[in-house]
Amino acid sequence: MPAAPAETVSQKNARRSASQYLNFTAFSRSGLIEQLEYEGFSHEDATYGVDAQNADWMAQAAKSAANYLEYTSFSRAGLVDQLVYEGYTQEQAEYGVSTTGL
C-alpha cells in the first residue's frame, strides 16, 4: 500500500496559520476557512489547514459568545443570530450562547 502523500508547503502553512488564529481567538470552521482564503490560501489548502486542527467547534462557539458579551450586550436571539452570521451552525450557536447564561 503506498504511503499517503506528504503535506505540501502550502498545506503546512495553512495548518500553522489556522492554529495560530485559534490560539488567538475563536472562529467558526467556515469563518476560519474564509480568513485563510482572504490571506491568499486556496480553498483546498485553507480547508485542509482548518480541518487539520480537529477543533471543537462547539467550544469555539462558546468562546465567541463569551467574547461578544465582554464588550457589548445581546439578547439571546441576537447573539445566536450573530454567531450563525459568523458561520457557526444553528446548533453550535445555540450551544455557545447557552454556556453564557443567556
C-alpha positions in Angstrom: 0.0 0.0 0.0 1.6 3.3 -1.0 2.2 5.9 1.7 -0.1 8.9 2.0 1.3 11.9 0.1 3.3 14.3 2.2 1.8 17.6 3.3 2.6 20.3 0.8 4.4 23.5 1.9 1.1 25.4 1.3 -0.9 22.9 3.3 1.7 23.1 6.2 1.5 26.9 6.1 -2.3 26.9 6.1 -2.3 24.4 9.0 0.1 26.6 11.0 -1.8 29.8 10.2 -5.1 28.1 11.3 -3.5 27.0 14.5 -2.2 30.5 15.3 -5.7 32.0 14.7 -7.3 29.5 17.0 -4.7 30.2 19.7 -5.6 33.9 19.4 -9.3 34.0 19.2 -12.4 31.9 18.4 -13.6 31.1 14.9 -16.2 29.0 13.2 -15.0 26.5 10.8 -16.3 28.4 7.7 -15.1 31.7 9.2 -11.6 30.4 9.6 -11.5 28.9 6.1 -12.6 32.3 4.8 -9.9 34.1 6.8 -7.2 31.8 5.3 -8.6 32.4 1.8 -8.5 36.1 2.4 -4.8 35.7 3.2 -4.4 34.1 -0.2 -4.6 30.3 0.5 -6.5 28.3 -2.0 -9.9 27.0 -0.8 -8.4 23.4 -0.7 -5.4 24.4 1.3 -7.5 26.6 3.7 -9.9 23.7 4.2 -7.0 21.3 4.8 -5.4 23.7 7.3 -8.6 24.2 9.3 -9.7 20.5 9.3 -6.2 19.5 10.5 -6.9 21.4 13.7 -9.6 18.9 14.8 -11.1 21.8 16.6 -14.1 21.5 18.9 -16.4 23.9 17.1 -18.9 23.9 19.9 -16.2 25.1 22.2 -15.2 27.8 19.7 -18.9 28.9 19.6 -18.9 29.2 23.4 -15.7 31.3 23.3 -17.1 33.5 20.6 -20.3 34.1 22.6 -18.3 34.9 25.7 -16.0 37.3 23.8 -19.0 39.2 22.5 -20.5 39.6 25.9 -17.3 41.0 27.3 -17.7 44.2 25.2 -21.3 44.5 24.2 -24.8 43.4 25.2 -27.0 41.0 23.2 -30.3 39.3 23.6 -30.1 35.5 23.4 -31.7 35.5 20.0 -29.4 38.3 18.8 -26.3 36.6 19.9 -27.4 33.3 18.3 -28.0 35.2 15.1 -24.6 36.8 15.3 -22.8 33.5 15.7 -24.8 32.0 12.8 -23.8 35.0 10.7 -20.2 34.3 11.5 -20.5 30.8 10.2 -21.4 28.6 13.2 -24.2 26.2 12.7 -27.5 26.8 14.4 -26.7 24.0 16.9 -23.2 25.4 17.6 -24.5 28.9 18.0 -27.3 27.9 20.4 -24.8 25.8 22.4 -22.3 28.6 22.6 -24.9 31.1 23.8 -26.3 28.6 26.3 -22.9 28.5 28.0 -23.1 32.2 28.8 -26.2 32.0 30.9 -28.4 33.8 28.3 
